[in-house]
């Protein structure tokens, strides 16, 4: 019998590590070699179009490119012959120049003739209208009340007042405003309600309270055609306007001494 073949020898660990390192290095080399970006090639430059003159006469072509062809005298310009070939001689007068004399006696002659032949009063006179001052239109001012009085407005203006309210004058440092009382009068002529109508801050004065008391005591003529079964029939709404006369305050001793100091 033949003996069994011997198993192949196994690689040592060191050889395995060298093989792995070799494969890893090969892969890195391929990555760097294949991963290099290709340099872009420059695009081909197209030739720009150019203009050329037809013909073989280079003199005219060079003359057109000369910047002094039209700025300075040139032999091929439109005035080349006049500037470069013609000869000019300077002008020399045959006799010396003579200046005209200025006559001093005749300086104002033209002006004197103008004044003698023209009239100063020839312009027409323009008539100017007289100035008229216009004063602004102002509303008529109410005259000062000489004595206290009573006015009826609204539906009460058509009713006759049977009572005569007391209308005294009131002293005050300033002009007293009117006291206005609104009345609702029944058909028998007696007031049902009386309301004092005053701006804010002025109610409660002695004159206003007096006007309110006199309005409550007012009596108007009754209506003969009033319906006794209808209490709303014959009602009249209006206002009693008390226009007060204001008396100046009496001058006291203290006020006189203050106004006339010694």
ROLO-386642 format. One record per residue (C-alpha): x, y, z; residue number from 1; residue in one letter. Coordinates in steps of 0.1 Angstrom, whole numbers, plus 5000, padded with zeros to 4 digits. Layout:
BEGIN
<node xx="X" yy="Y" zz="Z" palo="NUM" guza="a"/>
...
This chain:
BEGIN
<node xx="5000" yy="5000" zz="5000" palo="1" guza="x"/>
<node xx="5012" yy="5035" zz="4992" palo="2" guza="x"/>
<node xx="5012" yy="5061" zz="5019" palo="3" guza="x"/>
<node xx="4986" yy="5091" zz="5020" palo="4" guza="x"/>
<node xx="4998" yy="5123" zz="5003" palo="5" guza="x"/>
<node xx="5009" yy="5149" zz="5028" palo="6" guza="x"/>
<node xx="4986" yy="5180" zz="5031" palo="7" guza="x"/>
<node xx="5000" yy="5212" zz="5015" palo="8" guza="x"/>
<node xx="5017" yy="5234" zz="5040" palo="9" guza="x"/>
<node xx="4995" yy="5264" zz="5052" palo="10" guza="x"/>
<node xx="5006" yy="5300" zz="5049" palo="11" guza="x"/>
<node xx="5019" yy="5316" zz="5080" palo="12" guza="x"/>
<node xx="5001" yy="5346" zz="5094" palo="13" guza="x"/>
<node xx="5028" yy="5370" zz="5083" palo="14" guza="x"/>
<node xx="5024" yy="5359" zz="5047" palo="15" guza="x"/>
<node xx="4986" yy="5365" zz="5049" palo="16" guza="x"/>
<node xx="4992" yy="5400" zz="5062" palo="17" guza="x"/>
<node xx="5016" yy="5408" zz="5035" palo="18" guza="x"/>
<node xx="4991" yy="5395" zz="5008" palo="19" guza="x"/>
<node xx="4963" yy="5417" zz="5023" palo="20" guza="x"/>
<node xx="4986" yy="5447" zz="5024" palo="21" guza="x"/>
<node xx="4996" yy="5441" zz="4987" palo="22" guza="x"/>
<node xx="4960" yy="5439" zz="4976" palo="23" guza="x"/>
<node xx="4950" yy="5470" zz="4995" palo="24" guza="x"/>
<node xx="4979" yy="5490" zz="4981" palo="25" guza="x"/>
<node xx="4970" yy="5479" zz="4946" palo="26" guza="x"/>
<node xx="4934" yy="5491" zz="4950" palo="27" guza="x"/>
<node xx="4946" yy="5525" zz="4964" palo="28" guza="x"/>
<node xx="4970" yy="5529" zz="4934" palo="29" guza="x"/>
<node xx="4941" yy="5521" zz="4909" palo="30" guza="x"/>
<node xx="4919" yy="5546" zz="4927" palo="31" guza="x"/>
<node xx="4944" yy="5575" zz="4925" palo="32" guza="x"/>
<node xx="4954" yy="5566" zz="4890" palo="33" guza="x"/>
<node xx="4919" yy="5563" zz="4876" palo="34" guza="x"/>
<node xx="4905" yy="5592" zz="4898" palo="35" guza="x"/>
<node xx="4926" yy="5619" zz="4883" palo="36" guza="x"/>
<node xx="4905" yy="5646" zz="4866" palo="37" guza="x"/>
<node xx="4913" yy="5651" zz="4830" palo="38" guza="x"/>
<node xx="4925" yy="5686" zz="4822" palo="39" guza="x"/>
<node xx="4900" yy="5704" zz="4800" palo="40" guza="x"/>
<node xx="4913" yy="5712" zz="4766" palo="41" guza="x"/>
<node xx="4911" yy="5749" zz="4756" palo="42" guza="x"/>
<node xx="4885" yy="5755" zz="4729" palo="43" guza="x"/>
<node xx="4897" yy="5764" zz="4695" palo="44" guza="x"/>
<node xx="4897" yy="5800" zz="4689" palo="45" guza="x"/>
<node xx="4878" yy="5810" zz="4658" palo="46" guza="x"/>
<node xx="4894" yy="5837" zz="4637" palo="47" guza="x"/>
<node xx="4877" yy="5870" zz="4639" palo="48" guza="x"/>
<node xx="4864" yy="5885" zz="4606" palo="49" guza="x"/>
<node xx="4886" yy="5912" zz="4590" palo="50" guza="x"/>
<node xx="4879" yy="5937" zz="4563" palo="51" guza="x"/>
<node xx="4903" yy="5943" zz="4535" palo="52" guza="x"/>
<node xx="4902" yy="5968" zz="4506" palo="53" guza="x"/>
<node xx="4901" yy="5954" zz="4471" palo="54" guza="x"/>
<node xx="4928" yy="5965" zz="4447" palo="55" guza="x"/>
<node xx="4965" yy="5967" zz="4447" palo="56" guza="x"/>
<node xx="4969" yy="6005" zz="4453" palo="57" guza="x"/>
<node xx="4985" yy="6006" zz="4488" palo="58" guza="x"/>
<node xx="4989" yy="6044" zz="4487" palo="59" guza="x"/>
<node xx="4952" yy="6051" zz="4490" palo="60" guza="x"/>
<node xx="4949" yy="6024" zz="4517" palo="61" guza="x"/>
<node xx="4976" yy="6039" zz="4538" palo="62" guza="x"/>
<node xx="4961" yy="6074" zz="4533" palo="63" guza="x"/>
<node xx="4928" yy="6063" zz="4547" palo="64" guza="x"/>
<node xx="4945" yy="6050" zz="4578" palo="65" guza="x"/>
<node xx="4964" yy="6082" zz="4583" palo="66" guza="x"/>
<node xx="4947" yy="6101" zz="4613" palo="67" guza="x"/>
<node xx="4959" yy="6135" zz="4600" palo="68" guza="x"/>
<node xx="4942" yy="6131" zz="4566" palo="69" guza="x"/>
<node xx="4913" yy="6154" zz="4576" palo="70" guza="x"/>
<node xx="4927" yy="6171" zz="4607" palo="71" guza="x"/>
<node xx="4958" yy="6187" zz="4591" palo="72" guza="x"/>
<node xx="4967" yy="6198" zz="4556" palo="73" guza="x"/>
<node xx="4975" yy="6167" zz="4535" palo="74" guza="x"/>
<node xx="4985" yy="6164" zz="4499" palo="75" guza="x"/>
<node xx="4957" yy="6139" zz="4491" palo="76" guza="x"/>
<node xx="4930" yy="6158" zz="4509" palo="77" guza="x"/>
<node xx="4904" yy="6180" zz="4492" palo="78" guza="x"/>
<node xx="4925" yy="6212" zz="4499" palo="79" guza="x"/>
<node xx="4960" yy="6197" zz="4495" palo="80" guza="x"/>
<node xx="4969" yy="6217" zz="4464" palo="81" guza="x"/>
<node xx="4957" yy="6250" zz="4480" palo="82" guza="x"/>
<node xx="4977" yy="6245" zz="4512" palo="83" guza="x"/>
<node xx="5009" yy="6229" zz="4500" palo="84" guza="x"/>
<node xx="5015" yy="6241" zz="4464" palo="85" guza="x"/>
<node xx="5001" yy="6276" zz="4463" palo="86" guza="x"/>
<node xx="5023" yy="6305" zz="4474" palo="87" guza="x"/>
<node xx="5006" yy="6334" zz="4492" palo="88" guza="x"/>
<node xx="5021" yy="6368" zz="4497" palo="89" guza="x"/>
<node xx="5013" yy="6389" zz="4528" palo="90" guza="x"/>
<node xx="4991" yy="6420" zz="4522" palo="91" guza="x"/>
<node xx="5009" yy="6452" zz="4524" palo="92" guza="x"/>
<node xx="4989" yy="6484" zz="4521" palo="93" guza="x"/>
<node xx="5002" yy="6510" zz="4496" palo="94" guza="x"/>
<node xx="4993" yy="6539" zz="4519" palo="95" guza="x"/>
<node xx="4991" yy="6542" zz="4557" palo="96" guza="x"/>
<node xx="4958" yy="6537" zz="4574" palo="97" guza="x"/>
<node xx="4939" yy="6569" zz="4582" palo="98" guza="x"/>
<node xx="4914" yy="6569" zz="4611" palo="99" guza="x"/>
<node xx="4884" yy="6592" zz="4609" palo="100" guza="x"/>
<node xx="4883" yy="6622" zz="4633" palo="101" guza="x"/>
<node xx="4855" yy="6623" zz="4659" palo="102" guza="x"/>
<node xx="4839" yy="6658" zz="4659" palo="103" guza="x"/>
<node xx="4833" yy="6666" zz="4695" palo="104" guza="x"/>
<node xx="4808" yy="6694" zz="4687" palo="105" guza="x"/>
<node xx="4784" yy="6671" zz="4670" palo="106" guza="x"/>
<node xx="4782" yy="6643" zz="4697" palo="107" guza="x"/>
<node xx="4748" yy="6653" zz="4710" palo="108" guza="x"/>
<node xx="4734" yy="6665" zz="4676" palo="109" guza="x"/>
<node xx="4713" yy="6634" zz="4669" palo="110" guza="x"/>
<node xx="4699" yy="6635" zz="4704" palo="111" guza="x"/>
<node xx="4690" yy="6672" zz="4701" palo="112" guza="x"/>
<node xx="4673" yy="6666" zz="4668" palo="113" guza="x"/>
<node xx="4653" yy="6637" zz="4683" palo="114" guza="x"/>
<node xx="4641" yy="6659" zz="4712" palo="115" guza="x"/>
<node xx="4632" yy="6687" zz="4689" palo="116" guza="x"/>
<node xx="4611" yy="6665" zz="4666" palo="117" guza="x"/>
<node xx="4593" yy="6644" zz="4692" palo="118" guza="x"/>
<node xx="4567" yy="6655" zz="4717" palo="119" guza="x"/>
<node xx="4567" yy="6642" zz="4752" palo="120" guza="x"/>
<node xx="4530" yy="6645" zz="4757" palo="121" guza="x"/>
<node xx="4521" yy="6622" zz="4728" palo="122" guza="x"/>
<node xx="4514" yy="6592" zz="4750" palo="123" guza="x"/>
<node xx="4477" yy="6586" zz="4758" palo="124" guza="x"/>
<node xx="4467" yy="6589" zz="4794" palo="125" guza="x"/>
<node xx="4452" yy="6558" zz="4810" palo="126" guza="x"/>
<node xx="4423" yy="6565" zz="4832" palo="127" guza="x"/>
<node xx="4427" yy="6548" zz="4866" palo="128" guza="x"/>
<node xx="4395" yy="6541" zz="4885" palo="129" guza="x"/>
<node xx="4392" yy="6551" zz="4921" palo="130" guza="x"/>
<node xx="4400" yy="6525" zz="4946" palo="131" guza="x"/>
<node xx="4370" yy="6513" zz="4965" palo="132" guza="x"/>
<node xx="4375" yy="6496" zz="4998" palo="133" guza="x"/>
<node xx="4350" yy="6468" zz="5005" palo="134" guza="x"/>
<node xx="4343" yy="6461" zz="5042" palo="135" guza="x"/>
<node xx="4336" yy="6424" zz="5050" palo="136" guza="x"/>
<node xx="4299" yy="6417" zz="5058" palo="137" guza="x"/>
<node xx="4295" yy="6410" zz="5094" palo="138" guza="x"/>
<node xx="4264" yy="6395" zz="5110" palo="139" guza="x"/>
<node xx="4243" yy="6420" zz="5128" palo="140" guza="x"/>
<node xx="4251" yy="6423" zz="5164" palo="141" guza="x"/>
<node xx="4224" yy="6421" zz="5189" palo="142" guza="x"/>
<node xx="4219" yy="6453" zz="5209" palo="143" guza="x"/>
<node xx="4226" yy="6453" zz="5246" palo="144" guza="x"/>
<node xx="4195" yy="6446" zz="5266" palo="145" guza="x"/>
<node xx="4183" yy="6478" zz="5283" palo="146" guza="x"/>
<node xx="4160" yy="6458" zz="5305" palo="147" guza="x"/>
<node xx="4152" yy="6421" zz="5311" palo="148" guza="x"/>
<node xx="4126" yy="6407" zz="5287" palo="149" guza="x"/>
<node xx="4109" yy="6374" zz="5278" palo="150" guza="x"/>
<node xx="4105" yy="6357" zz="5244" palo="151" guza="x"/>
<node xx="4083" yy="6328" zz="5235" palo="152" guza="x"/>
<node xx="4094" yy="6303" zz="5208" palo="153" guza="x"/>
<node xx="4080" yy="6272" zz="5192" palo="154" guza="x"/>
<node xx="4043" yy="6264" zz="5196" palo="155" guza="x"/>
<node xx="4041" yy="6287" zz="5227" palo="156" guza="x"/>
<node xx="4046" yy="6317" zz="5204" palo="157" guza="x"/>
<node xx="4010" yy="6313" zz="5193" palo="158" guza="x"/>
<node xx="3996" yy="6311" zz="5228" palo="159" guza="x"/>
<node xx="3989" yy="6342" zz="5249" palo="160" guza="x"/>
<node xx="4006" yy="6344" zz="5283" palo="161" guza="x"/>
<node xx="3982" yy="6353" zz="5310" palo="162" guza="x"/>
<node xx="4007" yy="6357" zz="5339" palo="163" guza="x"/>
<node xx="4034" yy="6384" zz="5340" palo="164" guza="x"/>
<node xx="4067" yy="6368" zz="5352" palo="165" guza="x"/>
<node xx="4091" yy="6389" zz="5372" palo="166" guza="x"/>
<node xx="4121" yy="6400" zz="5351" palo="167" guza="x"/>
<node xx="4147" yy="6417" zz="5374" palo="168" guza="x"/>
<node xx="4182" yy="6428" zz="5364" palo="169" guza="x"/>
<node xx="4211" yy="6408" zz="5378" palo="170" guza="x"/>
<node xx="4245" yy="6422" zz="5389" palo="171" guza="x"/>
<node xx="4275" yy="6404" zz="5375" palo="172" guza="x"/>
<node xx="4312" yy="6408" zz="5366" palo="173" guza="x"/>
<node xx="4304" yy="6395" zz="5331" palo="174" guza="x"/>
<node xx="4274" yy="6396" zz="5307" palo="175" guza="x"/>
<node xx="4248" yy="6370" zz="5317" palo="176" guza="x"/>
<node xx="4237" yy="6346" zz="5291" palo="177" guza="x"/>
<node xx="4200" yy="6339" zz="5284" palo="178" guza="x"/>
<node xx="4181" yy="6315" zz="5305" palo="179" guza="x"/>
<node xx="4161" yy="6291" zz="5283" palo="180" guza="x"/>
<node xx="4134" yy="6269" zz="5298" palo="181" guza="x"/>
<node xx="4116" yy="6243" zz="5277" palo="182" guza="x"/>
<node xx="4079" yy="6240" zz="5285" palo="183" guza="x"/>
<node xx="4052" yy="6214" zz="5277" palo="184" guza="x"/>
<node xx="4019" yy="6231" zz="5282" palo="185" guza="x"/>
<node xx="3986" yy="6212" zz="5284" palo="186" guza="x"/>
<node xx="3953" yy="6223" zz="5267" palo="187" guza="x"/>
<node xx="3942" yy="6242" zz="5298" palo="188" guza="x"/>
<node xx="3973" yy="6264" zz="5297" palo="189" guza="x"/>
<node xx="3991" yy="6250" zz="5326" palo="190" guza="x"/>
<node xx="4027" yy="6237" zz="5322" palo="191" guza="x"/>
<node xx="4031" yy="6199" zz="5326" palo="192" guza="x"/>
<node xx="4070" yy="6199" zz="5326" palo="193" guza="x"/>
<node xx="4097" yy="6226" zz="5327" palo="194" guza="x"/>
<node xx="4133" yy="6218" zz="5318" palo="195" guza="x"/>
<node xx="4162" yy="6243" zz="5321" palo="196" guza="x"/>
<node xx="4183" yy="6243" zz="5289" palo="197" guza="x"/>
<node xx="4217" yy="6257" zz="5296" palo="198" guza="x"/>
<node xx="4252" yy="6248" zz="5282" palo="199" guza="x"/>
<node xx="4274" yy="6226" zz="5305" palo="200" guza="x"/>
<node xx="4288" yy="6245" zz="5335" palo="201" guza="x"/>
<node xx="4264" yy="6274" zz="5335" palo="202" guza="x"/>
<node xx="4233" yy="6259" zz="5351" palo="203" guza="x"/>
<node xx="4225" yy="6264" zz="5387" palo="204" guza="x"/>
<node xx="4230" yy="6302" zz="5388" palo="205" guza="x"/>
<node xx="4205" yy="6324" zz="5406" palo="206" guza="x"/>
<node xx="4191" yy="6339" zz="5374" palo="207" guza="x"/>
<node xx="4185" yy="6304" zz="5359" palo="208" guza="x"/>
<node xx="4167" yy="6291" zz="5390" palo="209" guza="x"/>
<node xx="4145" yy="6323" zz="5390" palo="210" guza="x"/>
<node xx="4137" yy="6316" zz="5353" palo="211" guza="x"/>
<node xx="4127" yy="6280" zz="5361" palo="212" guza="x"/>
<node xx="4104" yy="6291" zz="5390" palo="213" guza="x"/>
<node xx="4087" yy="6317" zz="5368" palo="214" guza="x"/>
<node xx="4082" yy="6292" zz="5340" palo="215" guza="x"/>
<node xx="4065" yy="6267" zz="5363" palo="216" guza="x"/>
<node xx="4041" yy="6295" zz="5374" palo="217" guza="x"/>
<node xx="4033" yy="6305" zz="5338" palo="218" guza="x"/>
<node xx="3996" yy="6303" zz="5327" palo="219" guza="x"/>
<node xx="3986" yy="6304" zz="5290" palo="220" guza="x"/>
<node xx="3952" yy="6308" zz="5274" palo="221" guza="x"/>
<node xx="3933" yy="6274" zz="5274" palo="222" guza="x"/>
<node xx="3922" yy="6259" zz="5241" palo="223" guza="x"/>
<node xx="3884" yy="6260" zz="5237" palo="224" guza="x"/>
<node xx="3884" yy="6230" zz="5213" palo="225" guza="x"/>
<node xx="3903" yy="6207" zz="5237" palo="226" guza="x"/>
<node xx="3890" yy="6171" zz="5239" palo="227" guza="x"/>
<node xx="3886" yy="6161" zz="5276" palo="228" guza="x"/>
<node xx="3887" yy="6124" zz="5267" palo="229" guza="x"/>
<node xx="3921" yy="6127" zz="5250" palo="230" guza="x"/>
<node xx="3948" yy="6140" zz="5274" palo="231" guza="x"/>
<node xx="3973" yy="6144" zz="5245" palo="232" guza="x"/>
<node xx="3951" yy="6168" zz="5226" palo="233" guza="x"/>
<node xx="3961" yy="6204" zz="5227" palo="234" guza="x"/>
<node xx="3997" yy="6199" zz="5240" palo="235" guza="x"/>
<node xx="4021" yy="6226" zz="5230" palo="236" guza="x"/>
<node xx="4059" yy="6224" zz="5232" palo="237" guza="x"/>
<node xx="4080" yy="6256" zz="5232" palo="238" guza="x"/>
<node xx="4106" yy="6276" zz="5250" palo="239" guza="x"/>
<node xx="4106" yy="6306" zz="5273" palo="240" guza="x"/>
<node xx="4138" yy="6327" zz="5267" palo="241" guza="x"/>
<node xx="4147" yy="6350" zz="5295" palo="242" guza="x"/>
<node xx="4171" yy="6378" zz="5283" palo="243" guza="x"/>
<node xx="4186" yy="6393" zz="5314" palo="244" guza="x"/>
<node xx="4200" yy="6428" zz="5318" palo="245" guza="x"/>
<node xx="4234" yy="6427" zz="5336" palo="246" guza="x"/>
<node xx="4242" yy="6454" zz="5362" palo="247" guza="x"/>
<node xx="4278" yy="6462" zz="5370" palo="248" guza="x"/>
<node xx="4290" yy="6451" zz="5404" palo="249" guza="x"/>
<node xx="4291" yy="6479" zz="5431" palo="250" guza="x"/>
<node xx="4326" yy="6492" zz="5438" palo="251" guza="x"/>
<node xx="4336" yy="6484" zz="5474" palo="252" guza="x"/>
<node xx="4361" yy="6503" zz="5496" palo="253" guza="x"/>
<node xx="4387" yy="6475" zz="5492" palo="254" guza="x"/>
<node xx="4384" yy="6477" zz="5455" palo="255" guza="x"/>
<node xx="4386" yy="6515" zz="5454" palo="256" guza="x"/>
<node xx="4417" yy="6514" zz="5476" palo="257" guza="x"/>
<node xx="4433" yy="6487" zz="5454" palo="258" guza="x"/>
<node xx="4426" yy="6507" zz="5422" palo="259" guza="x"/>
<node xx="4439" yy="6540" zz="5437" palo="260" guza="x"/>
<node xx="4469" yy="6532" zz="5459" palo="261" guza="x"/>
<node xx="4484" yy="6561" zz="5478" palo="262" guza="x"/>
